[in-house]
Amino acid sequence: MSAAFWTCGPFVLYLVIESLAPSLSQRTKWTARAIVAATLAPAFFENTANAAAQITSGCGLVLLPKWLINDLFVATQLAIMAFFILYYLRSAGLQRQRLRWVFGRS
């Protein structure tokens, strides 16, 4: 259970950033959601379904290369940062001030 929550942590971070981005189009938001979900899916599967299968039967359901899981998990972080930068560049006034507050700048 804790592995599932840990794996979903970046998606929660994405949702926080998305809540700060009301000015972006729905298409942009859905594209970003799809990218984040697609890059998190292999790690989520490995850390939940495969781990449970290995505990109960000694074998995983699907053999996923560790490098692929790790690279896609890093890609998730990069996608979240790209979305945050895109929002920052498209924001102005109070929205930009909120973003500065998130980063601790005045």
C-alpha positions as CSV (number, residue, x, y, z in Angstrom):
1,M,0.0,0.0,0.0
2,S,2.8,2.4,0.9
3,A,4.5,1.6,-2.4
4,A,1.3,2.6,-4.3
5,F,1.1,5.9,-2.4
6,W,4.8,6.6,-3.0
7,T,4.5,5.9,-6.7
8,C,1.4,8.1,-7.0
9,G,3.2,11.0,-5.3
10,P,4.2,12.7,-8.5
11,F,0.7,12.7,-9.8
12,V,-0.5,14.4,-6.7
13,L,2.2,17.0,-7.2
14,Y,1.0,17.4,-10.8
15,L,-2.6,18.0,-9.5
16,V,-1.3,20.7,-7.1
17,I,0.4,22.5,-10.0
18,E,-2.6,22.1,-12.2
19,S,-4.8,23.7,-9.6
20,L,-2.5,26.8,-9.9
21,A,-3.0,26.8,-13.6
22,P,-6.6,27.9,-14.3
23,S,-5.7,29.9,-17.4
24,L,-4.4,26.9,-19.4
25,S,-6.7,25.3,-21.9
26,Q,-8.4,22.0,-21.2
27,R,-6.6,20.4,-24.0
28,T,-3.2,21.3,-22.5
29,K,-4.3,20.0,-19.1
30,W,-5.6,16.7,-20.5
31,T,-2.4,16.2,-22.5
32,A,-0.3,16.8,-19.4
33,R,-2.5,14.4,-17.4
34,A,-2.1,11.7,-20.1
35,I,1.7,12.2,-20.2
36,V,2.1,12.0,-16.5
37,A,-0.2,8.9,-16.2
38,A,1.5,7.1,-19.1
39,T,5.0,7.7,-17.6
40,L,3.8,6.6,-14.1
41,A,1.9,3.5,-15.2
42,P,4.9,1.1,-15.5
43,A,6.2,2.1,-12.0
44,F,2.8,1.8,-10.5
45,F,2.3,-1.7,-12.0
46,E,5.8,-2.8,-10.9
47,N,5.4,-1.5,-7.3
48,T,1.8,-2.8,-6.8
49,A,0.7,-5.7,-9.0
50,N,4.1,-7.3,-9.7
51,A,5.2,-6.9,-6.0
52,A,2.0,-8.5,-4.8
53,A,2.4,-11.4,-7.3
54,Q,6.0,-11.9,-6.3
55,I,5.1,-12.0,-2.6
56,T,2.2,-14.5,-3.1
57,S,3.6,-16.8,-5.9
58,G,7.3,-15.9,-6.2
59,C,6.9,-14.7,-9.8
60,G,6.0,-11.4,-11.2
61,L,3.1,-11.0,-13.6
62,V,5.1,-9.2,-16.3
63,L,8.8,-8.7,-16.5
64,L,9.5,-5.0,-17.0
65,P,13.0,-3.8,-17.5
66,K,14.2,-1.8,-14.4
67,W,15.8,0.8,-16.7
68,L,12.5,1.5,-18.4
69,I,10.7,1.9,-15.1
70,N,13.3,4.2,-13.7
71,D,13.6,6.3,-16.9
72,L,9.9,6.7,-17.2
73,F,9.7,7.7,-13.5
74,V,12.3,10.4,-14.2
75,A,10.3,11.4,-17.3
76,T,7.3,12.0,-15.1
77,Q,9.3,14.5,-13.1
78,L,10.5,16.2,-16.2
79,A,6.9,16.4,-17.6
80,I,5.7,18.0,-14.4
81,M,8.5,20.5,-14.4
82,A,7.8,21.3,-18.1
83,F,4.1,21.9,-17.3
84,F,5.0,24.1,-14.4
85,I,7.4,26.2,-16.5
86,L,4.7,26.4,-19.3
87,Y,2.2,27.7,-16.7
88,Y,4.8,30.2,-15.3
89,L,5.5,31.6,-18.8
90,R,1.8,32.0,-19.5
91,S,0.9,33.6,-16.2
92,A,1.0,37.2,-15.2
93,G,0.2,39.3,-12.2
94,L,-1.3,37.5,-9.2
95,Q,-0.9,34.1,-10.8
96,R,2.8,34.6,-11.2
97,Q,3.0,35.9,-7.7
98,R,1.5,32.7,-6.4
99,L,4.0,30.7,-8.3
100,R,6.8,32.7,-6.8
101,W,5.3,32.0,-3.4
102,V,5.4,28.3,-4.1
103,F,9.2,28.5,-4.8
104,G,9.7,30.7,-1.7
105,R,10.6,33.9,-3.6
106,S,9.1,37.2,-2.8
